[in-house]
Amino acid sequence: MDPLEQRYLDMTRRRFFGRCATGAFGAVGSMALSGLINTPRAVAASPSRSGPHFAPKAKRVIYMHMEGAPSQLDLFDHKPQLRPRFDQDLPDSIRQGQRLTGMTSGQDRFPVAPSLFRFDRYENNEDGIWISELMPHTGAIAKELCFVHSMHTDAINHEPGITFFQTGSQQPGRPSFGAWASYGLGNENANLPSFVVLISQGFGNMQALSARFWGSGFLPSEHQGCRMRSAGDPVLYLNDPPGIDRPDRRRMLDLMAALNEREMTRTMDPEVQARVSQYEMAYRMQMSVPELVDISGEDDETLAMYGPEVRKPGTFASNCLLARRLAERDVRFIQLYMRGWDAHNNLPNEIRLQSAAVDQPQAALVKDLKRRGLLDDTLVIWAGEFGRTVYSQGTLSETNYGRDHHPRCFTIWMAGGGVKPGVSIGKTDDYSYNIVENPVDVHDLHATMLHLLGLDHERLTFRQAGRDFRLTDVFGKVRPEMLL
């Protein structure tokens, strides 16, 4: 048995006997019930992390979340047959009474809004894939990508939708995927957190980002994501306060560690141990983070590949380059958020700006990882929280339209890390409204991602409130069609 788990077991026994000896049970009751707690299943604290259950294909994840939900119809799900159906009502046989958001529930009509944008066919390992003119750089790397056109979700609004994608549950309080990865596999870099978060501001309607999207939930807090900022210190309190030098900081941490060790011995609270680990990590980050964010050593060819915004901290281009640098340093989970995709009105103008901001950097990230030998063991994923409707929200014209939330079908893509490249999985109907082939849900995606990391989604558990929790709850299956 793991030594820490044994300590937790001992703690449970001592507390039980101590309370029972002075309480209503008395000594006889304590002895009679001692056998009931003399098993590992009675441990109140969590089991230790399992480590990989089998040989992983991916060592790390770079997850680009397009917050606000990009329109699959205008980017990756080509529906040329919609052009003659402009402004026609969406047939009831297609909508099938789907529940609506409050934004369109009062509309008298649901007029079909074909995409304004031209699609081009890019070579991949199949017959070619159609990608919007808004994403030419992404199209150029189509051979590396696995497109899933048949994603669907249960959530119809942003907050539960993002929560579901990040934690496997629409209800707040569960650990994020990055926290599960950190808990299950540990940290490979002693000087950087295992889970780092980077946020870019977009150009359209931006939903709120909650820190719980990268939180640790009921897992030890050392596994929560560390957000890096684009202004000031990359991490809060990175520098020592005035009048405090590094030897002073070292002596302070040594004293705090000694006090926390005494508290750990007294309470057996795992959060005390997590606190000590976080203090030590912060001390080491004072040296590692400034080196990480200093891109002066990057050659001109690399910087040009990511585009003109790469030198501006906080831009998506800058964060994609930082993601590659974090991957080089074996950070386990790197989460990028790009805000601004919530296009209920004026979609054509907003999506042009959003796509221009992400297309070149995300393609450069994949190419850069590949040329450095990192793509094979880095899983890259690009996704929003749901899709967009084929019908227009509000006024429809030849040059302008909006789209409402659509959970029934949308497109994501993945690359590297054991994912099969150059394939398209799943299909939607002529309206990109319903899935007609090979549906993939969020739990399936999570199970498959964990599988690529060498983790069995049914075995990666944490005991909380009397039951074993897992990222996929009681659902999910690994999708072999995505795997090499």
C-alpha positions in Angstrom: 0.0 0.0 0.0 1.2 3.5 -0.8 2.7 5.1 2.4 0.4 8.2 2.2 -2.7 6.0 1.7 -1.6 4.0 4.8 -1.4 7.3 6.8 -4.9 8.2 5.7 -6.1 4.8 6.8 -4.4 5.2 10.1 -6.0 8.6 10.5 -9.4 7.2 9.9 -9.0 4.4 12.5 -7.6 6.8 15.1 -10.4 9.3 14.7 -13.1 6.6 14.8 -11.7 5.0 17.9 -11.1 8.3 19.6 -14.6 9.6 19.0 -16.3 6.3 19.8 -14.3 5.8 23.0 -15.7 9.0 24.5 -19.0 9.0 22.8 -22.2 7.0 22.9 -20.6 3.8 21.6 -18.0 3.4 24.4 -15.1 1.0 24.3 -17.3 -2.1 23.6 -18.9 -0.4 20.6 -15.5 0.7 19.3 -14.2 -2.9 19.4 -17.3 -4.4 17.9 -17.2 -2.0 14.9 -13.4 -2.0 14.4 -13.6 -4.8 11.8 -15.9 -2.7 9.7 -13.3 0.0 9.2 -10.3 -2.2 8.9 -10.4 -2.2 5.1 -9.1 0.2 2.4 -12.7 0.9 1.3 -13.3 2.8 4.5 -10.6 5.3 3.7 -12.1 8.8 3.8 -9.3 10.3 1.7 -8.7 9.6 -1.9 -6.5 6.8 -3.3 -3.1 7.7 -4.7 -2.8 8.5 -8.3 -2.6 5.5 -10.6 -0.1 6.6 -13.2 -0.5 5.3 -16.7 -2.6 2.2 -17.0 -0.9 1.3 -20.3 1.7 2.7 -22.7 0.5 6.2 -23.7 0.6 7.7 -27.2 0.6 11.2 -25.9 2.6 12.7 -23.0 0.8 16.1 -23.0 -2.2 17.9 -24.3 -2.6 21.4 -25.9 -6.3 22.2 -25.8 -7.5 25.2 -27.8 -11.0 26.1 -26.6 -12.9 28.6 -28.9 -15.1 30.1 -26.2 -18.5 31.2 -27.5 -18.9 28.3 -30.1 -17.7 28.8 -33.7 -20.1 28.3 -36.5 -19.4 24.9 -38.1 -21.4 26.0 -41.1 -19.0 28.8 -41.9 -15.8 27.0 -41.1 -15.7 23.2 -41.6 -19.2 21.7 -42.4 -19.6 22.5 -46.1 -23.3 22.6 -47.2 -23.4 24.1 -50.8 -27.0 22.8 -51.3 -28.2 25.4 -48.9 -27.6 28.3 -51.3 -30.9 27.8 -53.2 -32.7 27.5 -49.9 -31.8 31.0 -48.7 -34.5 32.5 -46.5 -36.7 29.4 -46.7 -38.2 28.2 -43.4 -36.3 25.3 -41.8 -38.5 22.3 -42.2 -40.3 21.0 -39.1 -39.0 17.5 -40.1 -35.5 18.8 -39.6 -36.0 20.8 -36.4 -38.0 18.1 -34.8 -39.3 20.3 -32.0 -35.8 21.0 -30.7 -35.8 23.2 -27.6 -34.6 26.7 -28.3 -32.7 29.3 -26.3 -34.4 32.5 -25.2 -32.8 34.4 -28.0 -34.9 32.7 -30.8 -37.8 31.1 -29.0 -40.0 34.1 -29.9 -39.2 34.1 -33.6 -42.1 33.6 -36.0 -39.8 32.1 -38.6 -36.5 30.1 -38.8 -35.1 31.2 -42.1 -32.2 29.2 -43.6 -29.0 31.2 -43.7 -26.4 29.6 -46.1 -22.8 30.5 -45.4 -21.5 33.6 -47.2 -18.0 32.0 -47.5 -16.4 30.0 -50.2 -15.1 26.6 -49.3 -12.0 25.0 -50.9 -11.0 21.4 -51.0 -7.8 20.4 -49.3 -5.9 17.2 -49.7 -5.8 14.8 -46.9 -5.5 11.0 -46.6 -9.1 10.5 -47.8 -10.8 12.1 -50.8 -10.2 15.7 -49.7 -11.9 17.9 -47.1 -13.8 21.1 -47.6 -12.6 24.0 -45.4 -13.8 27.6 -45.5 -11.8 30.4 -47.1 -11.6 31.8 -43.6 -9.1 29.0 -42.6 -6.6 28.6 -45.4 -3.6 28.0 -43.1 -5.6 25.3 -41.3 -6.6 23.8 -44.6 -2.9 23.6 -45.6 -2.3 21.2 -42.7 -5.4 19.1 -43.3 -3.2 16.0 -43.7 -2.3 16.2 -40.1 -5.8 16.7 -38.8 -8.6 14.4 -37.6 -12.0 16.2 -38.1 -15.0 15.1 -36.1 -18.1 16.6 -37.8 -20.5 14.7 -35.5 -19.8 16.1 -32.1 -22.9 16.8 -30.0 -23.6 17.9 -26.4 -26.4 18.0 -23.9 -25.8 21.7 -23.1 -27.5 24.6 -25.0 -26.1 27.6 -23.1 -22.5 28.7 -22.7 -21.9 28.3 -18.9 -23.0 24.7 -18.7 -21.7 24.0 -22.2 -18.1 25.0 -21.3 -18.4 23.4 -17.9 -19.4 20.1 -19.6 -16.5 20.2 -22.0 -14.0 21.1 -19.4 -15.2 18.9 -16.5 -17.5 16.2 -17.9 -20.5 17.6 -16.0 -22.8 20.5 -16.6 -22.9 21.1 -12.8 -20.1 23.2 -11.3 -17.7 21.6 -8.8 -16.1 18.8 -10.7 -12.3 18.7 -11.6 -11.3 19.9 -15.0 -9.8 17.7 -17.6 -6.4 19.2 -17.0 -6.6 18.6 -13.3 -7.5 14.9 -13.9 -4.5 14.6 -16.2 -2.2 16.2 -13.6 -3.7 13.9 -10.9 -3.4 10.8 -13.0 0.0 11.3 -14.5 1.8 13.7 -12.3 4.2 16.5 -13.3 7.3 16.0 -15.5 8.8 19.4 -14.9 9.7 20.3 -11.3 9.9 24.0 -12.1 6.6 24.6 -13.9 3.0 23.6 -13.0 1.6 20.5 -14.7 -1.4 22.5 -15.9 -1.1 26.0 -17.4 -3.9 28.2 -18.8 -3.5 31.0 -21.4 -6.4 33.4 -22.4 -6.8 35.5 -25.5 -9.4 38.2 -26.0 -11.4 38.1 -29.2 -13.4 40.5 -31.3 -17.0 39.5 -30.8 -19.4 38.9 -27.9 -17.4 37.4 -25.1 -18.8 35.1 -22.5 -17.4 35.2 -18.9 -14.6 32.8 -18.1 -14.8 31.2 -14.7 -11.6 30.0 -12.9 -13.5 26.8 -12.1 -13.2 25.8 -15.8 -9.5 25.0 -14.9 -10.1 24.2 -11.3 -9.3 21.1 -9.4 -12.7 20.5 -7.9 -12.4 17.9 -5.2 -9.0 16.8 -6.3 -6.0 18.2 -4.3 -5.6 21.9 -5.2 -2.0 21.3 -6.5 -3.7 20.0 -9.7 -5.6 23.2 -10.6 -4.6 25.2 -13.6 -2.2 28.0 -13.2 -3.3 31.0 -15.3 -0.5 33.0 -16.9 -1.3 36.7 -17.5 -0.4 38.8 -20.5 0.4 42.0 -18.6 2.6 42.6 -15.6 4.0 39.5 -13.9 3.0 36.4 -15.9 2.0 34.9 -12.6 0.7 36.9 -9.7 3.3 37.5 -6.9 6.1 36.1 -9.1 8.5 38.7 -7.8 9.6 39.1 -4.2 8.1 42.0 -2.3 10.3 45.1 -1.8 12.9 44.4 0.9 12.7 40.6 0.5 15.5 38.7 -1.4 15.7 35.1 -2.4 17.6 33.9 0.8 14.8 35.6 2.9 12.2 33.8 0.8 14.0 30.5 1.2 14.1 30.8 4.9 10.5 31.8 5.1 9.4 28.7 3.0 11.6 26.4 5.1 9.9 27.7 8.3 6.4 27.4 6.7 7.2 23.9 5.6 8.2 22.9 9.1 5.0 24.3 10.5 2.9 22.6 7.8 4.6 19.3 8.5 3.5 19.6 12.1 0.0 20.4 10.9 0.0 17.4 8.5 1.1 15.1 11.3 -1.7 16.4 13.5 -4.6 16.5 10.9 -3.5 14.2 8.0 -5.2 16.8 5.8 -3.9 16.2 2.2 -4.5 19.9 1.4 -1.7 20.8 3.8 0.7 18.7 1.7 -0.7 20.3 -1.4 0.0 23.8 0.1 3.6 22.9 0.8 4.0 21.7 -2.8 2.5 24.9 -4.2 4.8 27.1 -2.1 7.8 25.3 -3.4 6.6 25.4 -7.0 6.1 29.1 -6.7 9.6 29.6 -5.5 11.0 27.6 -8.5 8.8 29.4 -10.9 10.5 32.7 -10.0 13.4 31.4 -12.2 11.6 29.3 -14.7 8.7 31.6 -15.8 10.8 34.6 -16.9 12.8 32.3 -19.1 9.7 30.7 -20.5 8.1 33.9 -21.6 11.3 35.4 -23.0 11.0 34.7 -26.8 14.1 36.7 -27.8 15.9 33.5 -28.6 13.3 32.4 -31.2 14.5 32.7 -34.8 12.8 35.0 -37.3 11.5 32.1 -39.3 9.6 30.7 -36.4 8.2 34.1 -35.4 7.1 34.8 -39.0 5.4 31.4 -39.1 3.1 32.4 -36.2 2.1 35.7 -37.8 2.5 39.4 -37.0 0.7 39.3 -33.7 3.2 36.9 -32.1 5.2 39.6 -30.4 2.1 41.0 -28.6 1.6 39.2 -25.3 -1.9 37.8 -24.8 -2.7 37.5 -28.5 -3.6 34.0 -29.7 -0.5 34.0 -31.8 1.7 34.7 -28.8 -0.1 32.1 -26.7 0.3 29.5 -29.4 4.0 30.1 -29.3 4.0 29.9 -25.5 2.1 26.6 -25.8 4.9 25.2 -27.9 7.5 26.4 -25.4 5.5 24.8 -22.6 5.2 21.6 -24.5 9.0 21.6 -24.9 9.3 21.9 -21.2 7.0 18.9 -20.6 4.1 20.7 -19.1 1.3 18.1 -19.0 -1.8 20.1 -19.9 -1.8 23.4 -21.8 -5.2 25.1 -22.1 -5.7 28.0 -24.5 -8.9 30.0 -24.5 -9.8 32.2 -27.4 -12.8 34.4 -26.5 -15.3 36.1 -28.8 -17.0 33.4 -30.9 -20.6 34.1 -29.7 -22.0 35.5 -32.9 -25.7 36.0 -32.5 -25.7 39.0 -34.8 -23.3 40.3 -37.4 -21.7 36.9 -37.7 -19.9 37.4 -41.1 -17.9 40.4 -39.8 -17.1 38.9 -36.4 -16.1 35.5 -37.8 -13.7 37.1 -40.3 -11.8 38.8 -37.4 -11.9 35.7 -35.2 -10.7 33.4 -37.9 -7.9 35.8 -39.0 -6.7 35.8 -35.3 -6.5 32.1 -34.9 -5.9 30.5 -38.4 -2.2 31.1 -38.9 -1.1 30.6 -35.3 -3.0 27.3 -34.8 -1.6 25.9 -38.0 1.9 27.2 -37.1 1.6 25.5 -33.7 0.9 22.1 -35.4 3.7 22.6 -37.9 6.2 23.8 -35.3 5.5 20.8 -33.0 6.0 18.5 -35.9 9.3 19.9 -37.1 10.6 19.7 -33.5 9.6 16.1 -33.1 6.9 16.9 -30.5 3.7 16.3 -32.4 3.8 12.5 -32.2 3.5 12.7 -28.4 1.5 15.9 -28.1 -2.3 15.7 -28.5 -3.7 18.9 -30.0 -7.4 19.6 -29.9 -9.5 22.5 -31.2 -13.1 22.8 -30.1 -16.0 25.0 -28.9 -18.7 24.2 -26.5 -21.4 23.6 -29.1 -22.3 24.6 -32.7 -24.5 27.1 -34.5 -27.9 27.0 -36.1 -28.5 26.9 -39.8 -31.3 29.4 -39.3 -30.7 33.0 -38.8 -31.3 34.7 -35.5 -32.8 38.1 -36.1 -32.7 39.8 -39.4 -31.4 37.9 -42.4 -30.0 39.5 -45.5 -27.7 38.5 -48.4 -24.7 39.9 -46.5 -25.5 39.5 -42.8 -27.0 37.0 -40.4 -26.6 35.6 -36.9 -26.7 32.1 -35.6 -28.1 30.8 -32.3 -26.6 28.0 -30.1 -26.8 24.5 -31.5 -25.9 21.5 -29.4 -27.0 18.8 -31.8 -24.0 18.8 -34.1 -20.7 20.7 -34.6 -17.1 20.2 -35.7 -13.9 19.8 -33.8 -10.4 18.7 -34.9 -7.5 17.0 -33.3 -3.9 16.3 -34.3 -0.8 14.4 -33.1 -0.6 12.3 -29.9 -1.8 9.0 -31.5 -4.7 10.5 -33.4 -5.3 9.2 -36.9 -4.4 12.1 -39.3 -6.1 13.1 -42.5 -9.6 11.7 -41.7 -13.1 13.0 -41.3 -15.4 11.2 -38.8 -19.2 11.6 -38.8 -21.6 13.4 -41.1 -24.5 15.8 -40.6 -27.7 16.2 -42.7 -28.1 18.7 -45.5 -28.8 21.5 -43.0 -25.9 20.7 -40.6 -28.7 20.3 -38.0 -28.8 16.6 -37.2 -26.1 13.9 -37.2 -26.7 11.2 -39.7 -23.5 9.1 -39.2 -21.3 8.2 -36.3 -22.3 10.5 -33.4 -19.6 11.4 -30.9 -20.5 12.8 -27.5 -18.4 14.7 -25.0 -17.9 11.7 -22.7 -16.6 9.7 -25.8 -14.1 12.5 -26.5 -12.9 12.5 -22.9 -12.6 8.8 -22.8 -10.6 8.8 -26.0 -8.3 11.6 -24.9 -7.6 9.8 -21.6 -6.9 6.6 -23.6 -4.3 8.5 -25.6 -2.6 9.6 -22.4 -2.4 6.0 -21.2 -5.3 6.3 -18.8 -8.4 4.0 -18.6 -11.3 6.4 -18.1 -13.1 3.8 -16.0 -10.1 3.3 -13.7 -9.0 6.9 -13.2 -11.2 7.6 -10.1 -11.2 9.7 -6.9 -13.2 8.8 -3.9 -15.4 11.7 -2.7 -18.6 11.8 -0.7 -18.8 8.1 -0.5 -18.4 7.2 -4.1 -15.7 6.9 -6.8 -15.9 9.8 -9.2 -14.4 9.9 -12.7 -14.2 12.4 -15.5 -16.6 10.5 -17.7 -19.0 9.7 -14.8 -20.8 6.5 -15.8 -20.6 7.2 -19.6 -18.2 7.3 -22.5 -16.4 4.9 -24.7 -13.1 5.1 -26.5 -13.5 5.7 -30.2 -11.1 3.5 -32.2 -11.8 5.3 -35.5 -9.9 8.3 -34.1 -6.8 6.3 -33.2 -3.7 5.3 -35.2 
